[in-house]
């Protein structure tokens, strides 16, 4: 199972929210690129970046910050947050972003998905479904949809989408355990590749999610639990990605920095 650290950017800084509430914001580092380097040195094989400002405005507010991360790292970067046009997708892919995540626009403008998949591979265009009690939320989680999460997934599958990033909003940023049952229910019904997100707190949560691999859950995005050092980073990558080598001296120093 691929473990993907999350970097959320608000006002140019690396932050974490609680259940997507912008009023409950904690700043971890002033420079998101520094955080990306920390996770890479901890053996991250992919980074998930979200432009929180863009999620609200639809404008690529933190584009230059994201460009800096792409330029510095040697691993794939997937980006989400306010990507609602072909032009925005092109802008990110042109600077080397590997995947773009379409959230609100998948609901409000499904024709965009059709247009994108005519131009790009399904591996480059993924859809994010952020759900609260099975109901997708859009526009920075400020509006609800009139369908179930698995119904939205079915529509996306018809359009050619192959992967969904599924977030259980009720668990996101709470450090109260992963939404195992909601993720299992969604993955079973969706029948697609699924990246789980929201609520991972301990290694027990990772063990639970691993049991969902048979339903297509092959990766997980982890945010606050990493930032709060709920488990040693190296142990996770050793256990779940086959014992990759690391720079012990650097990683020890960075872990102290990350957890201070």
Residue pairs with C-beta under 8 A, 6 or more apart in sequence:
1 206
1 209
1 210
1 213
1 217
1 218
1 219
1 220
1 240
1 241
2 45
2 46
2 218
2 219
2 220
2 240
2 241
3 44
3 45
3 206
3 219
3 220
3 222
3 236
3 237
3 240
3 241
4 44
4 45
4 46
4 47
4 48
4 78
4 195
4 219
4 220
4 221
4 222
5 39
5 42
5 44
5 47
5 48
5 221
5 222
5 223
5 226
6 47
6 48
6 49
6 50
6 197
6 221
6 222
6 223
6 226
7 14
7 32
7 35
7 36
7 39
7 47
7 48
7 49
7 50
7 69
8 14
8 15
8 16
8 17
8 49
8 50
8 52
8 223
9 15
9 32
9 49
9 50
9 51
9 52
9 53
9 62
9 65
9 66
10 17
10 22
10 25
10 52
10 53
11 53
12 30
12 32
12 62
12 65
13 27
13 29
13 30
13 31
13 32
14 27
14 28
14 29
14 30
14 31
14 32
14 34
14 35
15 25
15 26
15 27
15 28
15 52
16 25
16 26
16 28
16 173
16 223
16 224
16 227
17 24
17 25
17 26
17 52
17 172
17 173
18 24
18 172
18 173
18 174
19 141
19 169
19 170
19 172
19 173
19 174
20 130
20 137
20 140
20 141
20 169
20 172
20 173
22 52
22 56
22 140
24 173
28 35
28 227
29 35
32 49
32 62
32 65
32 68
32 69
33 65
33 68
33 69
33 72
36 47
36 49
36 69
36 72
36 73
37 72
37 73
38 254
38 257
38 258
39 47
39 226
39 233
40 47
40 73
40 74
40 75
41 246
41 247
41 250
41 251
41 254
42 233
42 234
42 237
42 246
42 251
42 254
42 255
43 233
43 234
43 237
43 241
43 244
43 246
44 75
44 237
45 75
45 76
45 241
46 75
46 76
46 77
46 78
46 98
46 219
47 69
47 73
47 75
47 76
47 77
47 78
48 78
48 80
48 165
48 221
49 66
49 69
49 77
49 78
49 79
49 80
49 81
50 79
50 80
50 81
51 60
51 61
51 62
51 63
51 66
51 79
51 80
51 81
51 82
52 81
52 140
53 59
53 61
53 62
53 81
53 82
54 60
54 61
54 62
54 81
54 82
54 83
55 80
55 81
55 82
55 103
55 104
55 139
55 140
56 82
56 139
56 140
57 82
58 82
58 84
59 82
60 82
60 83
60 88
60 91
60 92
61 82
63 91
66 77
66 79
66 92
66 95
66 97
67 95
69 77
70 77
70 95
70 96
70 97
71 95
71 96
76 98
76 99
77 96
77 97
77 98
77 99
78 97
78 98
78 99
78 100
78 101
78 126
79 92
79 97
79 99
79 100
79 101
80 100
80 101
80 102
80 103
80 128
80 165
81 101
81 103
82 88
82 104
83 89
83 92
83 100
83 101
83 102
83 103
83 105
84 102
84 104
84 105
84 108
84 109
84 112
85 105
85 112
86 112
86 115
86 116
86 119
88 100
89 100
89 102
89 116
89 120
89 125
92 100
93 100
93 120
93 124
98 124
99 123
99 124
99 125
99 126
100 124
100 125
100 126
101 126
101 127
101 128
101 165
102 112
102 113
102 116
102 125
102 126
102 127
102 128
103 127
103 128
103 129
103 130
103 138
104 138
104 139
105 112
105 113
106 112
106 113
106 127
106 128
106 129
106 152
106 156
107 136
107 138
107 145
107 152
108 138
110 155
110 156
110 159
113 125
113 127
113 156
113 159
113 160
113 161
114 159
114 160
116 125
117 125
117 159
117 160
117 161
122 160
122 161
122 162
122 163
123 162
123 163
125 161
126 161
126 162
126 163
126 164
126 165
126 195
127 153
127 156
127 161
127 163
127 164
127 165
128 164
128 165
128 166
128 167
129 136
129 149
129 152
129 153
129 164
129 165
129 166
129 167
129 186
130 136
130 137
130 138
130 141
130 167
130 169
130 172
131 137
131 149
131 166
131 167
131 168
131 169
131 182
131 186
132 141
132 144
132 168
132 169
132 170
133 170
134 148
134 149
134 150
134 182
134 185
135 144
135 145
135 147
135 148
135 149
136 144
136 145
136 147
136 148
136 149
136 152
137 143
137 144
137 145
137 169
138 144
138 145
141 169
145 152
149 166
149 186
150 185
150 186
150 189
150 190
153 164
153 186
153 189
153 190
153 192
154 189
154 190
156 164
156 192
157 190
157 191
157 192
161 192
162 192
162 193
163 192
163 193
163 194
163 195
164 186
164 190
164 192
164 193
164 194
164 195
165 194
165 195
165 197
165 221
166 183
166 186
166 187
166 190
166 194
166 195
166 196
166 197
167 197
167 198
167 221
168 178
168 179
168 182
168 183
168 197
168 198
168 199
169 198
170 179
170 182
170 198
171 177
171 178
171 179
171 182
171 198
171 199
172 197
172 198
172 199
172 223
173 198
173 223
173 224
174 199
175 199
175 201
175 224
175 225
175 228
175 230
176 199
176 201
177 199
177 201
177 202
177 205
178 196
178 198
178 199
178 200
178 201
178 205
178 208
178 209
179 198
179 199
180 205
180 208
180 209
180 212
183 194
183 196
183 209
183 212
183 217
184 212
184 215
186 194
187 194
187 212
187 215
187 216
187 217
188 215
190 216
191 216
192 216
193 216
193 218
194 212
194 215
194 216
194 217
194 218
195 217
195 218
195 219
195 220
195 221
196 209
196 212
196 217
196 219
196 220
196 221
197 220
197 221
199 205
200 206
200 209
200 220
200 222
200 225
201 225
201 230
202 225
202 230
202 231
203 231
203 235
203 236
203 239
206 220
206 236
206 239
206 240
209 217
209 220
210 240
225 231
226 233
227 258
229 255
229 258
229 259
232 255
233 251
233 255
234 246
234 251
237 244
237 246
238 244
